[in-house]
Amino acid sequence: MSTERLVILVSGPSGSGKSTLIARLREAEPRVGFSVSVTTRAPRGGEVDGRDYHFVDDAEFDRLLASNALLEWARVYDRRYGTPRSEVTRLHQEDRDALFDLDIVGGHNLMRHFRDVVSVFVLPPEYGALRERLVARGKDDEATIDRRLGQVASQCIGYEQYRYLVVNDDLEAAAAELIAIVRAERAATSRRLVRAERVLATFEAPHPEAPGPKPQS
């Protein structure tokens, strides 16, 4: 398992566009693998069990909690979400970065478990633009949209504890920022010490002198 593999955390309130940004990141960086969470909520349109989430009932979620199989869990909108401990191990053994899409409570819990998490918080544009975005995606009724908008501020409490902040007022620019963050983190000296030592070791061993030009007769 490579010591250079990352644990990447992306959080943000409803409608911030973090799911779209994550999709852009994974398209640009195939070595980024998605950590699949478990949830007790029902699948939304187009979601696939095992790809987007592991959809479980309350009894199964309780069993996972009792067996200490979850790194963290949180209750959101009367439903529970959790992160299986096995996901980081699985992805790193595949020599891939482990990417987590968690709300801010789950994100803070994850940062307590792992050192040097590449944490990114995604902020939506101002209120009016966010409301238009939530209406346009057609997933929720008006009451749900109003509830989500009313909770945006509380979903951002503690955002300053994240290493990076991306304001998604322009999708292309925000996606480019997220991709740049991951690429820069991969090149951090602290993550490449083993590789650097291997390179430098090749210069420490004695080397035969290169043959010089043959004398002319």
Secondary structure by P-SEA (a helix, b strand, c coil): ccccccbbbbbbccccaaaaaaaaaaaacccccccccccccccccccccccccccccaaaaaaaaaacccccccccccbbbbbbcaaaaaaaaacbbbbbbccaaaaaaaaaaccccbbbbbbbccaaaaaaaaaaaccccaaaaaaaaaacccccccccccccccccccaaaaaaaaaaaaaaaaacccccaaaaaaaaaaaaccccccccccccc
